[in-house]
Amino acid sequence: MTNSVDPLDRRLGPEITQRSFQPFEDHLPGETGRAVNFFFSDELSFGIHGHLWHKDLPGEFLRRKGYDLLPELPALFMDTGPRTPKVRLDYFDVMVALEEEAYFRPLFDWHYRRGMLYGCDHGGRGGDVTEFGDYFRTQRWMLGPGNDQPNFGHAVARTKVQSSISHLYERPRTWLEGYYGSGWGTTPEQLTRASVENYALGSTLQVLHGLYYTTHGGWWEWAPPCNHFRMPY
């Protein structure tokens, strides 16, 4: 079963901030932006993609573009003549704008107002520029756009995409989640080498992947290692 949400629904962003982030501020007054200084969003997927629709979209399209989308809908799926490119560009422009306003911008604002970092490892990590309708436009609302690197790897394209977003929109960091699955034999030397390589590509904030509250007696090793108190170093 695949769960999905409507990223064009303006209730989504406020609801997520109220459920996922606000409780930390409520229970730790005065600590958001201090002891609690970041949150991380991992592998975001809305469960739907492509030509998204919402009841508000036709009205917003008319208000923003000055013409009625409904008679032009066939142009989204077939060539209807010279206006086809314009209709498609206008549709995706409005769709992504609504997505930003409903989901991405509210979460950004909550963190930004509190001086907190909001990092991510989202979706295809920049491998598909059309993801979320427009990867660059939507991920600019992350204060630490980023990706993950398994083992001791580095990926030039995905890291440069995140670094470019950080530079273009003046975000303070480029996030790296590393290095899940590198194994219990991981050494500081290996971590250092991989980290330097990823830093050279543009990753400026690294969070090691594993901090496990329990390993169930040592047999549960989903993505070893635990990079924290269980390691001899």
Secondary structure as UniProt FT lines:
FT   TURN            7..8
FT   TURN            10..11
FT   HELIX           12..16
FT   HELIX           17..21
FT   HELIX           22..27
FT   TURN            29..30
FT   TURN            33..35
FT   STRAND          38..42
FT   TURN            55..56
FT   HELIX           57..65
FT   HELIX           70..76
FT   TURN            82..83
FT   HELIX           84..99
FT   HELIX           100..104
FT   HELIX           105..113
FT   TURN            114..115
FT   STRAND          117..121
FT   TURN            123..126
FT   TURN            129..130
FT   HELIX           131..133
FT   HELIX           135..139
FT   TURN            140..141
FT   STRAND          146..149
FT   TURN            151..152
FT   HELIX           156..168
FT   TURN            169..170
FT   STRAND          175..178
FT   TURN            180..181
FT   TURN            184..185
FT   HELIX           188..201
FT   STRAND          205..208
FT   HELIX           216..218
FT   TURN            229..230
//
